[in-house]
């Protein structure tokens, strides 16, 4: 499988080169992705620290929330942190999080093109790259492995559908899975799917989601336990429109009901 990796990455790069003129405007102007185009292309001013940093990467705001407890633990051990995200909301969430004693350096994740990934890795020289959930980008993972930088996946989940798609594209993703240094899967079924894709069994464990570390503990009689609450979490605008009439009926019937609406994208909570 590894002997085919250069050919697979070459084909992947050729396809990217063809699609790049279409991809660039999307990244530059899409409301969820726009911003920091230079960083997307691997051009980023990195402040060097005494120790090699640990790079935490997630796609969006929810991923950044899940990475925060891990980042604080690493920062508490004296490791400088880099945090990247794909979406604008993820970037804003990373900028607003508490990452421990020293502020993390936050940037927009580079496009998974070899020149952009090489540019970032050459500048930052990470000691470890931590990917939330399943941010398995072929160039990023393979370039790290080529440089001897271990790559870990936390909160790993693989649905049967995703597993099937990775199986079909094993010619490209197989070496990435085979070279992972650590996978923290959410369930035993997820763990077995990672192993079937090539991750070494000794590198896979089953752990609870790090997002749970952000939840306050339940205390009977506390303010957060009083009364009845309805939480609508990670709600899209269209979904909220369909749900609100039903919420109104519930409020008519249960006067003590408290309703909390958490929009899918944090910037929608403004106003």
LINKAZI-V976063 format. One record per residue. N is the residue number from 1. BURIAL is + if it has 24 or more other ideal C-beta (glycine too) atoms within 12 Angstrom, else -. Layout:
BEGIN
N/BURIAL, N/BURIAL
END
This chain:
BEGIN
1/-, 2/-, 3/-, 4/-, 5/+, 6/-, 7/-, 8/+, 9/+, 10/-, 11/-, 12/+, 13/+, 14/-, 15/-, 16/+, 17/-, 18/-, 19/-, 20/-, 21/-, 22/-, 23/-, 24/-, 25/-, 26/-, 27/+, 28/-, 29/-, 30/-, 31/-, 32/+, 33/+, 34/-, 35/+, 36/+, 37/-, 38/-, 39/+, 40/+, 41/+, 42/+, 43/-, 44/+, 45/-, 46/+, 47/-, 48/-, 49/-, 50/-, 51/-, 52/+, 53/+, 54/+, 55/+, 56/+, 57/+, 58/+, 59/+, 60/+, 61/+, 62/+, 63/+, 64/+, 65/+, 66/+, 67/+, 68/+, 69/+, 70/+, 71/+, 72/+, 73/-, 74/+, 75/+, 76/-, 77/-, 78/-, 79/+, 80/+, 81/+, 82/+, 83/+, 84/+, 85/+, 86/+, 87/+, 88/+, 89/+, 90/+, 91/+, 92/+, 93/+, 94/+, 95/+, 96/-, 97/+, 98/-, 99/+, 100/+, 101/-, 102/-, 103/-, 104/+, 105/+, 106/+, 107/+, 108/+, 109/+, 110/+, 111/+, 112/+, 113/+, 114/+, 115/-, 116/+, 117/+, 118/+, 119/+, 120/+, 121/+, 122/-, 123/+, 124/+, 125/+, 126/+, 127/+, 128/+, 129/+, 130/+, 131/+, 132/+, 133/+, 134/+, 135/+, 136/+, 137/+, 138/+, 139/+, 140/+, 141/+, 142/+, 143/+, 144/+, 145/+, 146/-, 147/+, 148/-, 149/+, 150/+, 151/+, 152/+, 153/+, 154/+, 155/+, 156/+, 157/+, 158/+, 159/-, 160/-, 161/-, 162/-, 163/+, 164/-, 165/-, 166/+, 167/-, 168/-, 169/-, 170/-, 171/+, 172/+, 173/+, 174/+, 175/+, 176/+, 177/+, 178/+, 179/+, 180/+, 181/+, 182/+, 183/+, 184/+, 185/+, 186/+, 187/-, 188/-, 189/-, 190/+, 191/+, 192/-, 193/+, 194/+, 195/+, 196/-, 197/+, 198/+, 199/+, 200/-, 201/-, 202/-, 203/+, 204/+, 205/+, 206/-, 207/+, 208/-, 209/+, 210/+, 211/+, 212/-, 213/-, 214/-, 215/-, 216/-, 217/-, 218/-, 219/-, 220/-, 221/-, 222/-, 223/-, 224/-, 225/-, 226/-, 227/-, 228/-, 229/-, 230/+, 231/-, 232/+, 233/-, 234/-, 235/+, 236/-, 237/-, 238/-, 239/-, 240/-, 241/-, 242/-, 243/-, 244/-, 245/-, 246/-, 247/+, 248/-, 249/-, 250/-, 251/-, 252/-, 253/-, 254/-, 255/-, 256/-, 257/-, 258/-, 259/+, 260/-, 261/-, 262/-, 263/-, 264/-, 265/+, 266/+, 267/-, 268/-, 269/-, 270/-, 271/-
END
